[in-house]
Amino acid sequence: MSEQKAPIVVKRIKKVAGGHHGGAWKIAYADFVTAMMAFFLLMWLLGSTTKGDLEGIAEYFKTPLKVAMQGGSGSGDSSSVLKGGGQDLTRKSGQIKKGETEAEKKSYNLKAAQAELERIETERLKGLKQKLEAAIDSNPTLKQFKRQLLIDITSEGLRIQIVDEQNRPMFNLASADLQSYTKVILREIGHVLNDVPNRISLSGHTDATLYANGGRGYSNWELSTDRANASRRELIAGGMDEAKMLRVVGLASSVPFGTAAPNDPVNRRISIIVMNKRTEDAITKEASGVQVEDKEDVRTEIDKVSQRTPSEVAAAASAAAAAAAATTLH
């Protein structure tokens, strides 16, 4: 037995490539990070690229494989010499290249378009007139002064006049201080005027009675101007947007009320005009000295309106109304 050889034991150590301490996961993680970086880079590029460039990129990826490999204007190209394909030589059927069709020519009836826009604006001003009249009838404080509130439609727009009566003046005697009831009237009007986008013109008037101590530099001209400004402040206090006010003037007794006698109390009044676009443009151009051709004004406005829906046209009729170069203010 002693001579019997001892068994030879061979130990083979199987080496595992890293296990959880190896580097295979690092490769997978690197691929993931690379993919995420590419994704976020793509998002950033899409967010910072202009709309025109995006359309160009989209058009590039829409290119059919046939066109990319064989050329041509599109996958619908036929083998015919006529690239449009089909038998219609006018290319009304089959494929048509972009830019080869003639643009549709638009023609405008400028007078008809101008008349329509002015009609829309007039209807809106009539609606404002009805709303003011309803507000006067529903408000007990305003209703008792209904005879002093004159509302009508003129060539300039909607005119609202607040006139004096013999025993019921709007202002204190020879002063720009408003009576308490006049403040109520102006604030109610100012609240309603925000319902339309039209600009406002405000003028103060007096009768022909000379202002006391007028020779010292303060006359009916200054008095009417101060009264107009006091009225403007009350309109704004009532909620009217201050940016709507375009003009505030004092006219003293230079524009009497109709055929009234020069010293009639009715001449002492405040006139508020919700101007139509024609009058607003005339005042703006007169102040700035800018001269613009009628036809170009109308064409520009019509182009703007043609791109809007019917509801937007009604809402923007004031901005789209055509201007007249020679407008005489009344």
Beta strands, then each sheet from edge to edge (+ up, - down):
strand 1: 149-153
strand 2: 157-163
strand 3: 200-205
strand 4: 245-250
strand 5: 269-275
sheet 1: 1+ 2- 5+ 3- 4-
end
